[in-house]
C-alpha cells in the first residue's frame, strides 16, 4: 500500500473481526491519531461499508467530552481518523479491582455519555470495558459505534454485541424492547465487573456448563429471569452506599426496576459533577488498578464465599426427601444438608454451604461414620470431596455422640431420552455404560437446569430420542433412580427461510434467517456441509458460510450448531402482499415493498408453506404476506415462483 500524503501508520493497537486500529500520525497537523481500518474483505461488501460509514457519520455529528472524537475519513482506504486514546478499561476488567473513587468517576463519565446519546435518539448497543476508553486527561470516553442505531430504526439486531455485557431484552423479548435502558444495564454490568476484579466470574458458577462457549453461556445467563447479580453488600465490603445503589439498580433485569434515564442514575451518585465536567480525576487513573493491599483487598473477601453459596443453593433443590418426624431420641431435628466446600482433615472439620447457602464449619468428632450412597460402602474423612452433597445426622447424647454422614457424589453421563413424563416430573434415559447401556429413571425437580440445543427449555420441551449430557445424583427416594441437576439435550432439526445476514461473532460465522415473522439465528458448526443449487463446490473449492448471500433460500439442519445448509440461489423478496390469485393459470399477482408489482407463475414443484404448514395455491388468500424465491420473467412472460412462505396479514 502506498503511503498516504497526510496520515502515516505507526503501529497496531488492536484488531477485531471487523477492523484493525492503528496508532498513526497526522503529518499536516503534527499530532498522533488513531486510524481505524476496515478489513479488506469488507471493502467489497456494500452492506458492511454502509455500516462502517454510518458509524463515521454518527461520530462526526457528536461533540461531547465523554465520546471519542472523529477527525476525518479516508473512504478509498476504509479509514476513520479518530482521537487517539491512551488505554481502555478492558486492560483491568476481570483482572484487578478498580479503586472505588475511580470507579465512581468512570461510571459518571459513562452516564454522561449515555445521557447525551439517548437525548439524540441513539442506542450504543455494545457498552463494555473495551469500548470505554481513557484519554490523556483521565477522562473516560465511549467509542466504537459500529453497533449504534437510532431508537426509531427497526432494522438490524443488537444481538451482534458482546454477550457478556448484553441486556436481557436483547436476548429475549420477554424483558421488553431494546432501548436506552439496555445501554444502562450494560454500563452497570461492566461497573460491577470493574469493582470485583479477577473474582467476578466466580459469581457465575453455571458458566462452565457451556465449556468454551462463553458467548452462549452469557446469553443464557442474561436471558434467565431467575439469574441475577447478588446484592453488592453480600459479596463486597466497604462499597459506598450510593455506588452500591446505582450499580444494583442499573443491573436489574426487569426494565421497570432500572433507571429510566442516565440522568436519574447520575443524580443518585454522590459526586462533584463540576470535577467530572472539567475532566479532573479525584482518585487514580481509571485505566490503572491498585495493586497494594488494604481497602480493595478487603472488598474481595466475600466473593468466593458467595460463589460457593450460589452452588449450594442450587444443590439444595436436588437433595429432596421427606422429613422425618422429630421426637424423643430422634436425630431428625439435628440433620444438616449441604454441599461440601472444603475438607480439613487435620482439624477433623468439613466446611459446607447449608440449604440457605450459608457457609458452616462442622466438626466430625472422633469417629465419624461416612458412607457413600452409591453402594460402594464406608469411606474416610479424607475421601470426601468438594461438591459432594451430604446429609449429616448425629447419634447419641451430647458429649458422646457419633457424626453420621451420607454423601452423594454428582455423576456425569451421556445417552438418549427414552420417555418423558412432565406430569410426574420424570424422564427415563438410556445412559451409556459398560458393558451395556442402561435405562435409568430420573426425577427432574423444578430447579433443574434444562437446555435443548443450548436454549432453556421446560421438561415438556424434551422428547424421546434427544441426545443428552446429564449431571445427576442418587435420588433420595429410590436407589435405582437419579435426580437431575443439569441436562443438556441436542436434537437435530431443520429450518427453512431466506438468508438475512451472515454475521461474524467472536470470529465465528452465524446464519440469520428470515422465517415467516421471526428471525432465526444459528452458529455454524466446524464441519458444516454447504450446497448451493445442488453443488458442493465452485472451481474446485468447497462452499463456506461466506459464499451464502442475502436472499438465498436455505434449508439449515442443526442441533446446537448448523451441520448442513442446502441453498437455492434465485431472486427473492420478503414481505410482499398477495393482491390476486388465478388458480386456473396458477398465477399470482404480488406487490413487494420496494419494487414494482409483478405477476408470477407457480412452478409445478413450487413449495408452498402457509403458517409453517404445507399448502397449495388453493390455500393462499388475497392479502397474505409472502416471502418468495423466483426466477424473473421478461416483458411478456411472467416470472416463475419456486418457493413461497405465506402468512396472514396482521
N, C-alpha and C positions, 0 to 999 in steps of 0.2 A: 504494500500500500504506500502510495506517495505521501510525503509529508504534507500536512495541511498548512496553508500560508499563515494562519493565525494561531491554531491550537496544536500543542505538542503533547503527545502521550509520554508519560514518565514511567509509571509502574502500576501494576494491577492492585486494586484494593480488595475487590470481592467479585465473585461470579455466581450466578444462579442459572436456572434452567431457561431463563428468558433473556437475560442481558448480563453484561460484564461492566463493572465500574472501574475506571482508571483515575489515578491522580494525574493531573495534567497542568499545563501552563498556558495562560493567555498571553501570547507574545506581544500583543498590541497594548494591553493594559499592565503587563508585568506582574500578574498575580497568579497564584495557584488556584486551580478549579478542579471539580470532579467532572469526568466525562463518562456518561452512561451510554454504552454502545449495545444496540440490539444485536442478538446473534445472527450470523449471516443467513441461516436457513429461514429466518423470519422476514428477511428483507424482501423476499419474493412472495410473501403471503399478505395480500391486501387486508385481510381481517386483523392479523397481528399488527400490521403497520398502523391501521386505523386506531387500534387500542393504544399504541405507543404514542402517536401524535396527539391523541386525545389527552393522554397524561401530560404532555408538554403544554397543551392549551390550558388545562386545569391549573398547572403550576404557575404558568405565566400570568394568570389572572389574579394570583394571590400575592399580597404583600402583608406579611404578618411575622412578628419576631419569633414565633414558635412553629413556623412552617418553612421548610427548605426552599430557598430562592432559586429560580431558573434564570440564567443569564441569556442563553442563546440556544438555537437549534441548528444543526447541520444535516439537512434532510438527505443529501446524497450519500452520507456515510452512516446514517442512522444514529446520530449523536444528539444527546441532550447535554448542554453545558450547564452545570449546576454549581451552587455554592459548595465549597469543599468543607466537609465536616471533620472533626478531629477523631471521633470514635462513634460507636453506637452501644446501646445497653446490652446487646447480646453477648458482649465480652464478659459480663458478670452474671447474667441471668442463668440461674441453675448452677452457679459455681460458688459465688460468695455473696454474703449479705450486703445490701446497700445500707449505709448509715441512715438512721431514721429521718434526720433533718434533710439529708439529701433526697431521700425518697419522697418526703412531703413536697419538696420543691419540684422534683421531677413530675410528680403527679399533678401539681398545679400547672406546670408548663403544658403537660399533655391535655389537661382540661381546657386551658385557654385556646389551644389549637383546635380542639373539637368544637368549642363554643363558636369559633369563627367559621369553621367548615359547615357546621349544621345550620348556622344562620344564613349561609349561602346555598342551602339545599343540597349539600354534599355529604354522602356517607363514604368514609375512607375504605372500610371493608377489610383491612388487613393490619390492624393495630397490633404490634408485637415489639419486643425489645430491639430487634434488628432494624426496625423502621423508626425507632426513637433515637435520634442522633444528637450528638453533643458538639456544639461549636466552640470556638476558642474562648468565648466569654462564659462558658459553662452553662449555656442555655440548652435545654432540650428542645429539639425541633422534630416535627413529624415529616417523614419523607416517604418516597416510593408510592406514588399514587396510581400504580398500574391497575389497581382494582377499584379505584374510587368511581362512584357513579352518582348521578343526581337522583334524589329521592323519588322523583316522579318517573324516572326511566325504568320500565319493567323488563328491559332486555338484559340478558346475561344472568349470571348467578354468582353470588359471593362465595359459593362453595369452593372457589379456586383459592381462597385464603388459607393461611396456615391453620390447621385444625386445632393445635394446642391452645390457641387463644380465641377460638371461634365461639360466637354467641350461640346459645341453644336454638334460637329461631332460624339461624342459618342452616342448621341440620334438620330440624323438624318444625313444621308449621304449627304444631300444637302449642308452641310458645308464642305465637303471634307473627307479625310481619317484621321483616328486616328493615331497620331504620337507624336513626341516631342512637337509640338505646343499645344497639348491637355494638357500636364503637365504644360506648361507655363500659359495657361488660368486658370487652377485650382489654381495655386500658386497666380496669380494676384487676383482671386476672393476671396481667403482666406485673402490676404493682405487688400483688400477693407473692408472686414468684421472686421478685427482686428483694422482698422483705425476708423471705425464708432462706434464700440461697441454695446451697447444694442439697439440702434436705427436702426441698419442695416436693419432689416426686414420691417421697415416702408417704405423702398424704393420699396417694392413689394406688393402693396395692393391687387393684384389679387390672392395671395396665399390662402387666406381664402376661395376661391371658391371651394376648394377641401376638405374642412372640416379638418379632422385629417390626411388626406393622404398627408403629406408634401413631401414624396418621389416623388409622381406623380406630385405634384404642381411644384416642382423644375425642373423636367424633362420637363414639358410643357413650363416653362419659358425659359430654355436654348434652347429649340428646336424652339422657335418662333423668326423669323428673326427681327420682329419689336419691340421686347422687349430687351432693352439694359440698362446697367447701366448708370446713369446720369453722366454728367460732374462733376468731383470732386469739382471744384470751385463753382458749384451751390448748393452743399449740405454741404460742409465743409469749414471752414475758416482756413487760416494760414497754409495750406499744402504747403511744398516747391515745387517749380516748377518741379524739377527733379523727386520727388516721385510721384507727380500728373501725369506727362507724362508717366512714366514707368508703373504704375498700369493701367492707362487708355489704354495703348497700349497692355498690356498683356491680358486684358479682352475684346478686340474687338472680336465680334462674327465671322466676316469673317477672315479666316486664313491669307489672303493676307495682312490684316491690322495689324496683330500681328508681334512681333519679330520673326525672322526666327530661332534664336538660343538664348540660355540663355546668352551667352557671349555678344550679342548685347545689351541685357537689362542691364547687369552689367556695360557696358561701359557708359550707359546713367545715371547711378546713381552717384551722386556726393558724393563719399565715399572713404575713405582711405583703399584700398584693403589690405595694409600691416597689418592694425589693424584687418581686417576681417580674414586674414590668420593666425594671431597669436592667434586668439580666444579671444582677449581683447574686452571689451564692453565699448563704449564711453558713453553710456547712462545707463538706468536702465535695470534690468534683463528682457529678453523677456517674461518670464513667469509671470511677475507681471505687473499690470496696475496701473497707477497713480490714486489716489482716491481724491486728493485735487481739488480745483477749479483753474481756470486760463486758460492757452492756450488750454488744452484738452477739458475743458468745453465749450470754445468758438467755438471749432471745431464742436460742436454738434448743434449749433443753427439753422442751415438751414434744417436739415434733415426732421423734422416734416412738415415744410412748403413745402418741395419738395414732400413729400408723398401725401399731400393734392392736390398739383398741378397736380400730375400724375392722381389722381382720377378725378379731374376736367377736365383735357384734354380729358380723355376718355369719360366723361359725355357729353362734348360738341358735340361729334359725334352723340348723341342721341337727341339733342334738336334742331331738324331741323324745318324749317319753312320758307316760302317765305318772303324775306324782303319787307317792305312796302316803297314806295317812300317817300323821305323827301320833305318838303316844308314849307311855312309859316304856323305856328301854329301846325306843325306836331311834335309828340313826338318820332317818329321812330329813329331819329338820336341820341337821348339820351338813347335809350334802352340798357340795360345791361343784359347779360345772364351769369349764373354761377351756381356753386354748393355751398351750404351753408357749411361753416366750423364751424362757431361759431355764437351764438345769444347772444348779450349783452343787456339784457332787460333794465337794469338800465341806460345804456348810450344811449338807443334808437338806437342801431347800430347793423348791421349784418356784418360778415366778410365772403366774398365769394372768391372762386377761379374763375377768369373770364375765357373766352374762350381760352386764351393763357396760362392758368394755373398760372396766377399771382395773389397773394393774394391782396384783395382790401377791405377796410372798406367803408361801405355805411351807411350814416345817413338816418334814416327812416322819419325824420321830425316829426311834432307834431301829425298828424292823418293819418298814412299810411292806404291805402286800400289794404288788403291782402286777397287773395282768392285762395282756393284750386281748381284745375281744375277737380276734380273728382265729382263735383256736390254737395259736402257737404256744400258749401257756404263760407262765410267770417270767418276768424279766427283772433286772436290777435297775436301780435308780439311774445309773449312767446310761442305760439303754433307751430311756425316754428321749424324745427329740422335739425341737421347736416345731410348732404347728400340729403336734399331737392333740387330739381332743380328749379331755379327761373328765371323769366324774369321780369326785373324792368324797369318801364317807369315813366315818370313824366308828370303831367298835370298842366297847369297854368304857369304864368310868374315867373321869378326868385324872390325869397323873399316871394312868395305867392303860391308856388306850392305844389301839393299833390303827394306823392310817391305811385305808383300803382304796386303791386306785384302779379304776378300769379305764384303759386307754384305747382310743380308736385312731387308727392311722389312715389319713387320706390316701386313696389309691387312684391311679390314672389308667384308664382303659380306652381301647378303641373298638368299634364294632358297628352294628346296624340296629336301628329300631325295628322291633318285630310287631309291637302293638302299643297303642296309645289309649289311655283311659282318663280323659280330663275330669270326668265326674268324680272319680275317686283319687285324683292327683297321683296317678300311677302310670308307668310305662314298663314294657318288657323289652329288654335289649339283648341281642345276641352278641356277646363280648368275645373278642379274640383271646384265646387262651390255649396253652399247651396241655395235653396233646390235641384237644378238640375244643371248638367254640362252645360256649355255654349260654343258655338262656337265663337271664337274671332279672327278677322283678325289682323295680326301683320306685321308691317313694319320692315324689317331687314336691317339696314344700314351697310355699308361696314366695319365699325369699331366694329360691334357687335362681341362678343366672342362666338363662336360656338364650342361645343365639342360633339363628338359621342364616347361613351364608353371610355371617358377620353382622346380621341385623337382629336387634332384640325381638323376641317372639314369645308368645304365650304357649302354654303346653298344648293347647288345641291347634296351634300352628305347625306342630311337628307331625310327621306321618311315617307309617311303616316304609322301610327302605332307605330312610335318611341315614347317611353315614355320620358317625358321631365320634367325638373325643369327649370323655366324661370323667370328671373328678368326683369321687364318692367316698362315703364312709359306711360302715356297717349300720344297718337300720336297728334302732333300739328295740323295735317290737318283733323283729323276725330275724333269726340268724341267717336265713337264706337270702334275705332281701338287702338292698343297699339304699342309702339316702343320697340323692344328688346334691352336690354343692354347685357345680357348674357343668353345663353341657353345651358343646359347640357342634352344631349339625351342619352338614353340607348336603345340598340337593341340586342335582343337575336339572336345569330348566332352560327354556328358550323364549326369548322376547323378540318381537318384530317391531320395526319402526324405521324412521328416517334419521340419518346421521345429522345431528345438530352441531357437534363440535368434537374435536379430538384434543382435549387439553392435556398439558403435562403438569403433574402434581408431584413435587419432590423427585423429579427426574423420571417419573413413571407415566406411561400413557393411559388415559382413561377414554371411555366411549360414552358420549352423551347422546341419547336417542330422544327424538320427538315421538311420543307414543300416545295417540289419542290426546287427551288433555294433559297428560303427565309428561314429565321429563325424567327419563331413567338414566342412571349413571352407574357404570361398572368399570373396574380396573382390569386391564389386560393381564392375563397370565403369561408366564415366561415362555410357554410352548404353545402359544395360540396359533391355530391353523386358519389362514385367511384366504378366501377365494373371491375373485371379482369376475362377475359374468361367467362363472364356472371354471375360471383359470386360477391356478395356484401361483403363477409367476409371470413376469413380463421380462423379455430379453434375458432370460436365464436367472433372474433374481426373484426370489420369493417375495410375495407381498408382505408388507409390515403395516402396523396401525397407521403410520404416516401416509400410506397410499390411499386410505379411505378419504372420501371427500364429502363435504356438506351436501345433503340431498340424496346420497346413496340410500337405497332401501336395503336393509340388512336383517338377517336372522342371526341373533347372537346367542350361542349356547354358553351357559355359565353356571358355576356354583358360587363360591366366594370370588372367583376370578373368571374372566371370559376365557373359554377354552377353544372356541371356534367362531368364525364370522363368515357368513355367506352373503356377499353383497351383489346387488343388481344395479348397475350404473346406467341410469336413464335420466331424462329430465324429470323434475319433481317439483311440486309445490305443496304447501301445507296451509290449512285454514281457508280453503276455497268454499264458496257457497253453491250448493246444487240448486240451479234455477229451474231446470226442466228435464224430464225423463221421457225417452221414446223407446218403449220396450220392444216394439216391432223391429226397429232397426238396430237395437242395442246401442243407442247413443245417448249421451248425457250432455247438457249444456251447463257449464260451470263458470263462476265469476271469482277468480283469485283476487287477493287483496291488492297485489302490486302490478298485475299485467292485465291486458285486455281479456274480455270474456272469450271463451273458446268452446268448440264442440269436440268431444272425444268419443270415439267408438270403443266398445269394450272388446278386448281380445277374447277369443273363445275360452282361453285358460285364465282369464283375469281372476285374480284372487281378491275376493271381497270380504271384508270384515265390517260388521256393524255392532258397535258397543262390545268389541272384542269377541264376537261370535261369528262363525262362518255364515255368510249370507249370499244372496243372489241379487240381480238387478231389481227383482220384484220387491225386495225388502227395503230398497232405498226410498227416501221420502224427499220431496221438494223442501228446501230449507236446511237439509242436513249439511253439516260441515265436513269437508273431505280433505284427507291427505292422499295425494295421487302420485304414482310413478307412471310415466308415459313416454312414448316416442312422439315427437312433434310431427304435425302433418304439413301440408302445403296449402296454397291458396284455395284449391278446390277439393282437397282431401282432408278429412278430419284426422286429428292425431289418434294414437292407439293407446288406451289405458291398459296397464298390465297388473296393477295392484291398487286397491282402494281401501283406506281405513275411514269409516264413516261414523259419525255420532250425531245425535240430535242437537240442534242449536239450543243454546241456553235461553 
